[in-house]
Amino acid sequence: MDEETRHQAVLETLSHIAARWADADKRVLRFVFPMLAKGKPVTIAHISEAAHVTPLEVVRALELGRAGRDADGHVVELSGLTLNPTMHRVQIGDVALFSCCALLAQLTSMLVDKSVRIESVDPVSRRLVRTLVERGSVTAIDPPEAMSSFVQTDAPSVLQDAGESFCRHVHYFASSETASTFIEADDRRYVLTIPDLHEAARHLYKEVWAP
């Protein structure tokens, strides 16, 4: 896949992901991310107060936004950013959050407006990949040769199950070799540099979550 084809494939997939949030009330939901960054489940009342809307409006926004809630009804996950452990750990100061995939890990710094340290497991070699995102850009990658994967999708699949159709395909890799091994298992997958993955995250933020 040449660079232009890859760029168009990324944009097409991002459009499918953005469509998943088309009906969600972002003016309410965007308050949830910095609240999750405090490391505790977020109450309906807290969101209601911050967004200046009724609790009923918050509940509706959470339902349309496919938020994850605990047994007490508190929010523990939104748009793949979660309090529950995954392969992708996102450190925000002293708080550890987790993401559903490498793309969302890169997006987190924009959602919470803070620098983040990302620590992820290469699914092939099981080595750790660490990245630092500051002021909206990737400022450190360890190991330096680390890469990421991406995947071609279709809109119905993303709307039905984003985790299966997208998230499980999008990882960090300690080297181009392990990235190549991963993408060879599915011809819809392809490799991106981590800076390119971050640019994809920036594009998605502008399309979905930017005020």
SVG drawing of the C-alpha trace seen along z (x, -y; Angstrom):
<svg xmlns="http://www.w3.org/2000/svg" viewBox="-34 -25 49 40">
<polyline fill="none" stroke="black" stroke-width="0.4" points="0.0,0.0 1.5,-3.3 1.5,-6.4 -1.5,-8.1 -3.6,-4.9 -2.8,-4.4 -3.7,-8.0 -7.1,-7.6 -7.7,-4.3 -7.0,-5.9 -9.4,-8.8 -12.2,-6.4 -11.9,-4.3 -11.9,-7.4 -15.1,-8.6 -16.8,-5.3 -15.6,-5.7 -16.8,-9.3 -20.3,-8.2 -20.6,-6.0 -20.8,-9.2 -23.0,-11.2 -26.1,-11.1 -24.3,-11.4 -24.5,-14.7 -20.8,-15.7 -21.5,-18.9 -22.3,-16.7 -20.0,-13.8 -16.8,-15.8 -17.0,-16.6 -16.7,-12.9 -13.1,-12.4 -11.3,-14.8 -13.5,-13.4 -12.4,-9.9 -8.8,-11.2 -9.2,-11.6 -9.2,-7.8 -12.6,-7.2 -16.1,-6.3 -18.0,-9.5 -21.4,-10.2 -24.4,-11.3 -24.8,-14.3 -21.2,-15.4 -21.7,-15.4 -25.0,-17.1 -23.4,-19.9 -20.5,-20.4 -22.5,-20.4 -25.4,-22.4 -28.0,-19.9 -30.5,-17.7 -29.5,-14.2 -32.0,-12.8 -30.2,-14.5 -26.9,-13.1 -28.4,-9.6 -29.6,-9.9 -26.3,-11.3 -24.5,-8.3 -26.8,-5.8 -26.3,-7.3 -22.6,-7.6 -22.4,-3.9 -20.8,-4.7 -19.8,-1.9 -21.3,-2.1 -20.7,-0.2 -23.3,1.5 -24.0,-1.8 -24.7,-3.5 -21.4,-5.5 -19.5,-6.0 -16.3,-3.9 -15.8,-4.0 -16.5,-6.2 -15.3,-5.9 -12.8,-3.2 -11.2,-5.2 -11.7,-3.1 -10.9,-2.6 -10.6,1.2 -7.2,2.7 -6.4,3.4 -3.2,3.9 -2.9,0.1 -2.1,-1.8 -2.4,-5.6 -0.7,-7.4 -2.0,-10.9 0.0,-12.2 -0.6,-9.7 -3.7,-8.2 -3.7,-5.2 -6.4,-4.9 -6.6,-2.3 -7.7,-2.4 -9.3,0.0 -6.6,-0.4 -3.5,-2.3 -5.5,-5.0 -7.6,-5.9 -4.4,-5.9 -3.0,-8.6 -6.3,-10.5 -6.4,-10.6 -4.1,-13.6 -6.5,-15.7 -9.6,-14.4 -8.2,-15.3 -6.0,-18.2 -2.9,-16.8 0.3,-15.1 0.1,-11.3 2.6,-8.4 1.4,-5.4 2.7,-1.9 1.4,0.9 2.1,4.6 3.3,5.7 0.8,8.6 3.5,10.5 6.7,10.2 5.1,9.2 7.6,6.4 6.5,3.1 6.2,0.0 6.3,-3.4 5.3,-6.7 5.1,-10.2 2.5,-12.7 3.0,-16.3 1.3,-19.4 -0.5,-17.5 2.4,-15.7 4.5,-12.5 7.8,-13.6 9.2,-10.2 9.0,-6.6 10.7,-3.6 12.0,-1.6 12.6,-4.2 11.7,-1.7 8.3,-1.0 5.3,-1.0 1.6,-0.7 -1.1,1.1 -4.3,-0.1 -7.2,1.7 -9.6,1.1 -13.2,1.3 -16.7,0.7 -19.4,-1.5 -21.9,1.2 -19.2,3.3 -18.0,0.3 -21.5,-0.7 -22.4,2.8 -19.1,3.7 -16.2,1.3 -14.2,3.5 -14.3,6.5 -14.1,4.6 -11.5,2.0 -10.0,1.9 -8.6,5.5 -6.6,4.8 -4.9,1.5 -1.8,2.0 1.7,0.8 4.7,3.0 8.3,2.9 9.6,3.3 8.5,3.4 9.1,7.1 6.5,7.8 4.1,5.4 4.5,7.2 3.9,10.5 0.6,9.2 -0.7,7.6 0.1,10.7 -2.7,12.6 -5.4,10.3 -5.2,8.6 -7.2,5.6 -4.5,4.6 -1.5,2.3 1.3,0.6 1.5,-3.0 4.3,-5.0 3.3,-6.2 3.5,-9.9 1.1,-9.0 -1.2,-7.2 -1.2,-10.3 -2.2,-12.4 -5.1,-10.0 -6.1,-10.6 -5.8,-14.3 -8.1,-14.1 -10.7,-12.0 -10.6,-14.5 -11.4,-17.4 -14.2,-15.4 -15.9,-14.2 -14.8,-15.8 -13.3,-19.3 -15.5,-22.0"/>
</svg>
